[in-house]
Amino acid sequence: MSSNCVAFVCNFRYLPKFVETCESLIYVGEYTGPIVLVVGDDINLTGLKKHPFIKTHSDQIIIHYCPNIVFGAETNAKINIVNTKAGKFGHKLFQYHKFHLFTPFFKQWRHVFYIDCGAKIFGPIAPILGCAKPELLLAHSDAYPTHQWKLSGQFHGMFPEINENLAKRWDLDVDYFQSTIMLFDTAIIEDDTFQNLCELTEEYPVSGTNDQGILNLYFICVKNKWSQIPLGDADTYFYDFNIRQTDKPYIITKYYVFND
């Protein structure tokens, strides 16, 4: 089993953002290990392999095709309604493709570090990779720094019977994580993890952030595997959604925006 891989999930629309972030990962993040690019049905694999950036780094980038996830018609209809209510008018169903990160394919590595395409990398990522913990998924709290938001807020209430079932079955009055970056021990991947994530989506298709709400429901409420990723060390901040502080540099942010 190899030590680490970095993974991205990308459709055709996000391919330029993948190239931007992956290029920073290699040249700024000083990462020399395997990079897995998970793609779906909208990308021509033959053409993708000829992409200049991917061709240049073909010794490092592994293209991993996974078929698009197909939910039932009723589930799709509800997801569409929720996406529209959440302001996602482009119908971002492909976000659920992130579930493919939790399949046995990735168990050939001990740890997987997932990064959203478009994330900004400002320094070597080795300090983040060194944070990995056995049997855990490390990610950043979406409610940081006030922690006033709770997991319940990830699920829209336009289908009351679904939300009532959620509230009765799970304690949603808990902190939760962003799925923008995730560092996890592949020991958390079981043979049925991917299937369980899909079944949870069928049962609770009311996540306003698509994959994020379901990943939290599974890895917090069902499996209790999430832990806050360390915020930083003496020299750097490891990750935040935006730049909040100016006393130390950041290694990764989702956006390059100062937010005090």
C-alpha positions, -999 to 999 in steps of 0.1 A, spaced: 0 0 0 14 34 -10 13 62 15 -7 91 0 -26 103 -31 -42 136 -38 -76 133 -55 -98 157 -76 -133 152 -89 -140 170 -122 -165 173 -150 -159 191 -183 -170 224 -170 -144 223 -142 -115 210 -162 -98 245 -164 -101 248 -126 -86 214 -122 -56 223 -143 -52 256 -123 -53 239 -89 -33 208 -99 -5 230 -114 -3 249 -81 -3 216 -62 27 204 -82 48 236 -85 38 256 -54 25 227 -32 57 208 -40 37 176 -43 54 147 -62 31 118 -54 2 103 -73 -27 125 -83 -61 108 -91 -85 127 -113 -120 112 -110 -142 120 -140 -176 110 -153 -196 105 -185 -193 141 -199 -155 139 -205 -140 121 -235 -112 100 -220 -92 98 -252 -93 136 -256 -86 141 -219 -54 120 -221 -42 143 -249 -47 175 -228 -14 193 -228 -12 195 -190 -23 160 -183 0 146 -210 30 165 -195 22 150 -161 10 116 -173 36 99 -150 18 115 -120 -18 119 -129 -41 89 -129 -74 93 -147 -101 73 -130 -134 71 -148 -165 65 -128 -200 64 -144 -224 92 -134 -245 83 -104 -281 77 -114 -308 83 -88 -344 74 -91 -367 98 -110 -385 109 -78 -352 115 -61 -339 135 -90 -370 157 -90 -366 165 -53 -329 172 -58 -338 196 -86 -362 215 -64 -337 217 -35 -309 228 -58 -332 256 -72 -342 267 -37 -305 268 -27 -297 290 -57 -280 263 -78 -298 270 -110 -272 251 -130 -283 218 -115 -251 206 -98 -260 170 -97 -224 161 -106 -214 171 -71 -226 137 -59 -198 122 -81 -176 129 -50 -191 97 -35 -167 78 -57 -138 88 -35 -151 63 -10 -148 32 -31 -123 3 -26 -103 17 -56 -87 42 -32 -76 16 -7 -44 11 -26 -33 43 -8 -32 47 30 -44 83 29 -64 103 4 -63 141 3 -92 154 -17 -91 190 -30 -119 209 -48 -110 220 -83 -104 258 -81 -89 258 -46 -59 281 -42 -26 266 -30 0 290 -16 27 267 -1 40 231 3 12 208 14 34 184 34 23 198 68 -13 190 59 -6 155 47 13 149 80 -20 155 99 -36 123 88 -51 102 116 -60 65 117 -97 56 111 -107 93 107 -118 118 81 -103 152 87 -120 183 73 -127 219 82 -158 229 101 -182 247 78 -193 268 108 -158 280 118 -151 303 136 -184 309 154 -197 273 152 -233 286 153 -244 267 122 -255 231 127 -258 201 105 -296 206 105 -291 237 84 -277 216 55 -311 201 48 -339 222 33 -374 219 47 -396 219 16 -404 182 21 -416 181 58 -420 144 60 -384 138 50 -371 164 75 -392 150 103 -377 115 96 -342 131 96 -348 148 129 -362 117 146 -335 94 134 -304 115 138 -290 142 161 -284 171 136 -277 197 163 -240 191 158 -210 208 141 -203 196 105 -175 198 79 -170 213 45 -163 188 18 -140 212 -1 -109 195 13 -109 161 31 -79 141 43 -89 106 53 -75 72 62 -88 48 36 -95 23 64 -129 42 67 -138 29 32 -159 -3 34 -172 -24 5 -206 -8 9 -197 28 17 -204 41 -18 -237 22 -19 -247 35 16 -240 71 5 -262 67 -25 -290 51 -5 -289 79 21 -293 104 -8 -323 84 -21 -338 85 14 -329 121 22 -327 141 -11 -329 175 7 -292 184 10 -289 220 -1 -252 214 -7 -257 180 -25 -228 158 -15 -218 177 16 -249 172 36 -250 134 28 -212 130 35 -218 147 69 -248 126 77 -228 94 70 -194 102 84 -207 120 115 -241 106 124 -237 70 111 -200 63 114 -186 90 138 -155 94 117 -150 131 113 -125 152 132 -115 189 127 -84 191 106 -57 211 125 -60 248 118 -22 253 114 11 253 131 36 279 143 44 289 107 13 286 86 -25 282 86 -33 249 69 -68 256 53 -97 279 55 -125 287 31 -113 323 28 -83 342 41 -92 355 76 -58 363 92 -27 381 80 -2 372 106 8 339 89 5 325 53 -21 300 43 -13 267 25 -48 263 9 -80 283 7 -111 276 -13 -112 313 -25 -86 340 -25 -107 365 -6 -98 383 27 -127 378 51 -124 392 86 
